[in-house]
Amino acid sequence: MIFSKKHVNYESEHTKFISELKKQHPEMDAGQVAGRALLWDKAPVSLDEQARTEESRLRQRAYPYQNKV
C-alpha cells in the first residue's frame, strides 16, 4: 500500500504516547525483555530428556468423566 506524501510524517496518538512513555522510563525496555525471557524464552531441551518426558506421559481418555461400564 502506498501512502501519499502528505501522510508520510503521520504519527498516531498512541505512537506518540508510547514514545513519550519510553523517554520518561528508559528502563521499561529492559523490563519487557526480562518478562519475555521469563515467560517465553525457554532453554533448549535435549532429545533424551524429550523422549523420557514423552514415555512418562500418561494417556488420557478423550472424555475422562465418562464411566466405562
URSULFEN-V334191 format. One record per backbone hydrogen bond with DSSP energy under -1.0 kcal/mol. CO is the residue of the C=O (numbers start at 1). NH is the residue of the N-H. If there is no record, write none. Layout:
co=(CO & CO)
nh=(NH & NH)
This chain:
co=(4 & 5 & 7 & 12 & 13 & 14 & 15 & 16 & 17 & 18 & 19 & 20 & 21 & 25 & 27 & 28 & 29 & 30 & 31 & 32 & 33 & 34 & 35 & 36 & 36 & 40 & 46 & 47 & 48 & 49 & 50 & 51 & 52 & 63)
nh=(7 & 8 & 10 & 16 & 17 & 18 & 19 & 20 & 21 & 22 & 23 & 24 & 25 & 28 & 31 & 32 & 33 & 34 & 35 & 36 & 37 & 38 & 39 & 40 & 41 & 42 & 50 & 51 & 52 & 53 & 54 & 55 & 56 & 66)
